[in-house]
Amino acid sequence: MGNMQVPAQKPYIKIEVLYLVAIFFLLQVFVALLTYTQAFTFDEAMWQYIGRNWLRNGLAPYAGGVDNKSPLIFFVFGLSDKLFGVNYWFPRLIGICFQSSGLYFVYKIARHFSGELSGILAITIYGLSLLWHATGGKYVSYTESYAITFIAAAFYYTVAAKNNWHLFIGGSLAGLGFFFRITAAFGISAIVIYLLLHKKKSVLLFIAAMMISVGVISILLFFSGINLHDVFVYSVEDNFGAGSVTDHPVFWEIDSFFNHVFYSELVLFLPGLVGYFFIKKKNWIIIIWLIAEFAGISLIGVFSNQHFKNVLPALSIINAFSITYLKELYSMHVRPIMIMVWICFFPKILEPVISLKKVIFKSVESKTDYCAGGNKQPDDDSKKMLGLWIKTNTVKDDQVLVAGYGAIVQAYSERLSPCIYFNVTQTQRAKKRFNADIVSNKPKMILVPQSEEYISTVDS
C-alpha cells in the first residue's frame, strides 16, 4: 500500500473499465438533465449571459457582465450559445464528458498504487458519489467538473511518469485546472509535495510546464480583449471582504460544514477514511491530497454541495485502499464487496424520477402570483417563462434591468443589462459601479422582486 508501483495484475472481476465509465456517463446524464426544472440553474444563467455577450455581442467578460469565475467557463457557455442558441443541455454534456474522463484517471491512480481491485473500487465509489445531491450531482457544468478532472489527470501523469514528457503533460494539465478554478492550486500543491519527496529533480520541469500552460492561456485571453487585471480583481480580490460571497460569520461556516457533511451521504466515506489510518503501510500522498483539497474548500468557507467534488477523488481512492486491505486481510470474495459498495453508495435519485414523470405526463401546476410579495419564490421554470416574455415584449437593442437574483430571467430574455453587475452583489465596488451604470444607461424595462428575501438583502 506504499508508494511502490504494484505490478500489473489480472482483474479481480470480469468487467471492462470503459463499461463502468459508460454506465456512470449515462447516470450523470439522467441526473443532470432531469433533476429539478428544465432550465438553467442560477449559476449557469450567469455564465450563459456573460458567454453570450462575449461571443455574440463582442463584449468581453468583465465588460459585458461580472461573475467570480474564469473566462474559460464563460467561453464554454458562449460557444454553446453560438452553436445551439440558448440551451442548458450542451454545457452539461461537456461537463459530463470531463467528469467521466476524471473517473478513468482516478481508476489509474488507485491501480498504480494498489492494483486492479483498488482501481475498480475507486472508480465505482467516485462514479456513484458524483451523483449525490450532497456533492452537487446535477451541477455537472460547473467549474469543479473541469478543474478536478485536470488535477486528477495531472496527478496521474506525475506519479506514474516514465519520462520528462509525462511530467510536462502533468504540469500543463495542472495549469489548465488552475485557470478553470483558482482553488485547483491546493490540489497542485499536493502534486508538488509528491515531487519534492520522490522526484526532486522533476519539480522545476512540472512547474515550468504549468507556467507555460497558464501563460499561453493568458496570452489568448489578452488578445481576445479580456483585461487580465480584471480577471484577478473579479475572480480573487472581490471575493473576500464585506459584502462578498464569502462574507459569513465563523459560526455560519461551521454550521454549513456540519450540515453538508454529517447530515448527508458524505458520512459514508468516514469509516474507510478513519480505518485507513490504522493500516501500517499507508499511501501518505493521497492523504496529503485530501488535506490540501479540504483546505481549499475551507478557505472559501461556503461549503456548497458542488465544492465537495474537490475531495471526492482522494476520498474514493482512500476508501478503495481500505476495502482492498480488508479483502486481503480476511480473504473476502470480490462480488459481495462490489454489491455492498453499490448498495451503500448508490444515490437517492427521487428528484430526476419525479422530473421524468413531469416530462412524460406534462403535469400542469397551479399558477402563483409571485408579484404579491411574501416569501414565495418563483421556480426556475417560471423565471425562464418571464425571460421569454421579456424577449417577446422588447426589441433586440432594449436594455432590461432585472433586479435581485434574476440571472435566469436575464439569460432567457437575451437582453443586455444596463450594468455589468446584473446580479445582487453587495461589495463596495459593485454598489458604486451599479449606481454609476444605472445613471448613464437608462433601461427600457425594470423588474424588481417583491419578496422579503430581496428587500432584506439589498441596500435601499
Summary of the structure (lengths in Angstrom):
residues: 460
radius of gyration: 23.3
end to end distance: 60.0
largest distance: 74.3
contacts: 1555
relative contact order: 0.13
helix: 66%
strand: 2%
